[in-house]
Amino acid sequence: MSVVLVTGGAGFIGSHACAALAEGGHEVVVVDPLLTYAYSFEAQHWHNLHYRREVLLRDARVVVASTEIRDELRRVVLEVRPDYVLHLGALPLATVARVRADHAFESILRGTFNLVELALELDLKKFLYVSSSMVYGDFTQTPMPEDARPAPKDPYGGFKLAGEVIVETFSRARGLPYAIVRPSAVYGPTDMNDRIVQRFVECALWGRPLTVVDPDHTTLDFSYVKDVAGGLVKTLLSPVENETFNITAGQGRTLTELHDILRARYPDMPVEVSVKSDDFRPKRGALDIDKARRLVGYEPSYSLERGVEEYLEFLSALPTGAPVLA
């Protein structure tokens, strides 16, 4: 049985990845400061946290520590001495990075540097760094391949790309076996960071007003969190080393298509359309996942329609009161 250290394992993608690892028989140790970037703490957000802790992380050991604080991290890493490291621990939102670039720098870059240096003291089978499709900036190809020239246009994408360089440099200099994964537009159960699909679904379920910018021409590779978590696990445990992979649904879908899926079931969604441009976010679309298919056996299972349906079922089943987090 392998021991896997997962930074950011109490977060959205991380908790699903931990559940998949534990289901595969691995010992999972989570390092997470238990911070949240939720925009509010309504009942459903308490239940999201409760579900992560009591269901997704029930078979994991959770250590409250930050990758930014070297001594905290060192104690955990050298005690656990993992076989694999899955590094998700970082500020999760590009919108926050815009207004708090200093925090994004510490969270993404200092945390990655600290963890990579400590990983060199281990006999590690693989270090998996979770990056972002934001490193590409405006997509120049459809679908966007991993070898396209990165050109991030915001601090979040820039810092994520710099994290990739840190990992690759230590690999060349010290022989660290690594993989890099670039997800995109992840959505699904327990998301509470106000990402776009969460906002659409909550608008449909609870009538919350939503303004959508240029929905006919805004295309994203919407990726269901279970697919992404499974892709992370496959990439981590694969014998393939020192490669970068897109782990997404592999399909570009517009915001209009997302709206239509939900409007078929909730025709009275209070959505307003704006033509105002958003220069901050890059123009994106489908990512090329052929490399991940060939080298690590990744195959997404969820279409946008199926993923949204399952996400709706999850949210509809949440109780209305706030649980007690013991």
NORTAHU-V955683 format. One record per residue. N is the residue number from 1. RES is the residue in three letters. PHI is phi in whole degrees, -180 to 180 (999 if undefined). BURIAL is 1 if it has 16 or more other C-alpha atoms within 10 Angstrom, else 0. D_CENTER is the distance of its C-alpha to the mean C-alpha in whole Angstrom. Layout:
n->(N	N)
res->(RES	RES)
phi->(PHI	PHI)
burial->(BURIAL	BURIAL)
d_center->(D_CENTER	D_CENTER)
This chain:
n->(1	2	3	4	5	6	7	8	9	10	11	12	13	14	15	16	17	18	19	20	21	22	23	24	25	26	27	28	29	30	31	32	33	34	35	36	37	38	39	40	41	42	43	44	45	46	47	48	49	50	51	52	53	54	55	56	57	58	59	60	61	62	63	64	65	66	67	68	69	70	71	72	73	74	75	76	77	78	79	80	81	82	83	84	85	86	87	88	89	90	91	92	93	94	95	96	97	98	99	100	101	102	103	104	105	106	107	108	109	110	111	112	113	114	115	116	117	118	119	120	121	122	123	124	125	126	127	128	129	130	131	132	133	134	135	136	137	138	139	140	141	142	143	144	145	146	147	148	149	150	151	152	153	154	155	156	157	158	159	160	161	162	163	164	165	166	167	168	169	170	171	172	173	174	175	176	177	178	179	180	181	182	183	184	185	186	187	188	189	190	191	192	193	194	195	196	197	198	199	200	201	202	203	204	205	206	207	208	209	210	211	212	213	214	215	216	217	218	219	220	221	222	223	224	225	226	227	228	229	230	231	232	233	234	235	236	237	238	239	240	241	242	243	244	245	246	247	248	249	250	251	252	253	254	255	256	257	258	259	260	261	262	263	264	265	266	267	268	269	270	271	272	273	274	275	276	277	278	279	280	281	282	283	284	285	286	287	288	289	290	291	292	293	294	295	296	297	298	299	300	301	302	303	304	305	306	307	308	309	310	311	312	313	314	315	316	317	318	319	320	321	322	323	324	325	326)
res->(MET	SER	VAL	VAL	LEU	VAL	THR	GLY	GLY	ALA	GLY	PHE	ILE	GLY	SER	HIS	ALA	CYS	ALA	ALA	LEU	ALA	GLU	GLY	GLY	HIS	GLU	VAL	VAL	VAL	VAL	ASP	PRO	LEU	LEU	THR	TYR	ALA	TYR	SER	PHE	GLU	ALA	GLN	HIS	TRP	HIS	ASN	LEU	HIS	TYR	ARG	ARG	GLU	VAL	LEU	LEU	ARG	ASP	ALA	ARG	VAL	VAL	VAL	ALA	SER	THR	GLU	ILE	ARG	ASP	GLU	LEU	ARG	ARG	VAL	VAL	LEU	GLU	VAL	ARG	PRO	ASP	TYR	VAL	LEU	HIS	LEU	GLY	ALA	LEU	PRO	LEU	ALA	THR	VAL	ALA	ARG	VAL	ARG	ALA	ASP	HIS	ALA	PHE	GLU	SER	ILE	LEU	ARG	GLY	THR	PHE	ASN	LEU	VAL	GLU	LEU	ALA	LEU	GLU	LEU	ASP	LEU	LYS	LYS	PHE	LEU	TYR	VAL	SER	SER	SER	MET	VAL	TYR	GLY	ASP	PHE	THR	GLN	THR	PRO	MET	PRO	GLU	ASP	ALA	ARG	PRO	ALA	PRO	LYS	ASP	PRO	TYR	GLY	GLY	PHE	LYS	LEU	ALA	GLY	GLU	VAL	ILE	VAL	GLU	THR	PHE	SER	ARG	ALA	ARG	GLY	LEU	PRO	TYR	ALA	ILE	VAL	ARG	PRO	SER	ALA	VAL	TYR	GLY	PRO	THR	ASP	MET	ASN	ASP	ARG	ILE	VAL	GLN	ARG	PHE	VAL	GLU	CYS	ALA	LEU	TRP	GLY	ARG	PRO	LEU	THR	VAL	VAL	ASP	PRO	ASP	HIS	THR	THR	LEU	ASP	PHE	SER	TYR	VAL	LYS	ASP	VAL	ALA	GLY	GLY	LEU	VAL	LYS	THR	LEU	LEU	SER	PRO	VAL	GLU	ASN	GLU	THR	PHE	ASN	ILE	THR	ALA	GLY	GLN	GLY	ARG	THR	LEU	THR	GLU	LEU	HIS	ASP	ILE	LEU	ARG	ALA	ARG	TYR	PRO	ASP	MET	PRO	VAL	GLU	VAL	SER	VAL	LYS	SER	ASP	ASP	PHE	ARG	PRO	LYS	ARG	GLY	ALA	LEU	ASP	ILE	ASP	LYS	ALA	ARG	ARG	LEU	VAL	GLY	TYR	GLU	PRO	SER	TYR	SER	LEU	GLU	ARG	GLY	VAL	GLU	GLU	TYR	LEU	GLU	PHE	LEU	SER	ALA	LEU	PRO	THR	GLY	ALA	PRO	VAL	LEU	ALA)
phi->(999	-83	-103	-118	-94	-118	-82	70	-71	-92	-84	-63	-68	-59	-66	-69	-66	-63	-62	-67	-65	-64	-63	-83	90	-91	-83	-114	-118	-101	-113	-156	-78	59	-87	-135	-109	-61	-80	-161	-120	-81	-56	-66	-74	-60	-71	-60	-62	-64	-65	-58	-72	-89	-113	-69	-106	-65	-104	-109	-94	-106	-112	-81	-162	-116	-67	-74	-103	-58	-66	-60	-66	-61	-59	-70	-61	-77	-77	-77	47	-69	-84	-134	-124	-111	-102	-110	-69	-174	-53	-95	-126	-65	-65	-70	-61	-63	-95	-132	-63	-64	-67	-62	-60	-63	-67	-83	-87	-65	-61	-66	-60	-58	-70	-64	-61	-69	-62	-68	-87	-111	-92	-85	-79	-166	-114	-106	-100	-94	-98	-161	-68	-65	-66	-74	68	-66	-66	-107	-140	-134	-77	-86	-87	-65	-90	-67	-68	-73	-150	-60	-119	-149	-59	-61	-62	-64	-68	-63	-66	-63	-62	-60	-63	-58	-62	-64	-66	-67	-66	-66	-79	-127	77	-72	-74	-141	-146	-123	-123	-117	-82	-155	47	-76	-147	139	-56	80	-69	-144	-106	67	-73	-64	-68	-57	-65	-64	-67	-68	-63	-67	-74	-120	68	-79	-65	-144	-107	-113	-95	46	-66	-70	-118	-103	-117	-134	-95	-64	-126	-71	-62	-67	-63	-64	-60	-64	-66	-63	-64	-60	-66	-62	-89	-67	-71	-70	-122	58	-132	-115	-132	-81	-121	-145	-74	80	-137	-91	-130	-83	-65	-63	-63	-60	-62	-63	-59	-78	-68	-62	-103	-128	-67	-100	-56	-82	-105	-111	-105	-120	-97	-60	-80	-121	-72	-69	-88	-69	-81	-123	-175	-75	-106	-83	-110	-62	-62	-65	-62	-71	-93	-122	75	-77	-147	-65	-106	-108	-74	-61	-62	-67	-64	-63	-62	-67	-64	-61	-61	-63	-67	-66	-87	-69	-66	-94	-90	-84	-75	-91	-92	-72)
burial->(0	0	1	1	1	1	1	1	1	1	1	1	1	1	1	1	1	1	1	1	1	1	0	0	0	1	1	1	1	1	1	1	1	0	0	0	0	0	0	0	0	0	0	1	1	1	1	1	1	1	1	1	1	0	0	1	1	0	1	1	0	1	1	0	1	1	1	1	0	1	0	0	1	1	0	1	1	0	0	0	1	1	1	1	1	1	1	1	1	1	1	1	0	1	0	0	1	0	0	0	1	0	0	1	1	1	1	1	1	1	1	1	1	1	1	1	1	1	1	1	0	0	0	1	1	1	1	1	1	1	1	1	1	1	1	1	1	1	1	0	0	0	1	1	1	1	0	0	0	1	1	1	1	1	1	1	1	1	1	1	1	1	1	1	0	0	1	1	0	1	1	0	0	0	0	1	1	1	1	1	1	1	1	1	1	1	1	1	1	1	1	1	1	0	0	1	1	1	1	1	1	1	1	1	0	0	0	0	0	1	0	1	1	1	1	0	0	1	1	1	1	1	1	1	1	1	1	1	1	1	1	1	1	1	1	1	1	0	0	0	1	1	1	1	1	1	1	1	1	1	1	1	1	1	1	1	0	1	1	0	1	1	0	0	0	1	0	0	1	0	1	0	0	0	0	0	0	0	0	0	1	1	1	1	1	1	1	1	1	1	1	1	1	0	1	1	0	1	1	1	0	1	0	1	0	0	1	1	0	1	1	1	0	0	1	0	0	1	0	0	0	0	0	0	0	0)
d_center->(25	23	21	18	16	13	12	10	11	12	9	7	5	7	10	10	10	13	14	14	16	18	19	20	22	21	21	18	18	15	16	14	17	16	15	14	14	15	17	20	21	22	23	20	18	20	20	16	16	19	17	15	17	20	19	15	16	20	21	19	20	19	20	20	19	18	17	19	22	23	26	23	21	24	26	23	22	26	27	24	24	22	22	18	16	12	11	7	10	10	10	7	10	12	15	15	15	18	20	19	19	21	18	15	18	18	15	13	16	19	16	15	19	20	18	19	23	23	22	25	27	26	26	23	22	19	16	13	11	7	8	8	10	12	14	16	17	20	19	23	23	22	20	18	19	17	21	21	22	19	20	18	19	17	17	13	13	16	15	12	15	17	15	15	19	19	18	20	23	23	23	26	28	27	26	23	21	18	15	13	10	9	6	8	8	6	9	11	13	12	10	12	11	13	11	14	14	14	17	18	18	20	22	23	24	25	27	25	26	23	24	22	23	25	23	25	24	20	18	15	13	12	10	10	8	11	11	8	8	12	11	10	13	15	14	15	18	19	23	21	21	20	18	15	14	12	10	10	13	16	17	18	19	20	20	23	22	20	22	25	23	23	27	28	28	28	30	31	27	28	26	28	27	28	28	27	25	22	23	20	17	18	19	17	17	17	15	18	16	20	19	17	19	22	21	19	20	16	17	15	17	16	18	17	20	19	16	17	20	18	16	20	21	19	19	23	24	22	26	27	28	25	25	27	24	26)
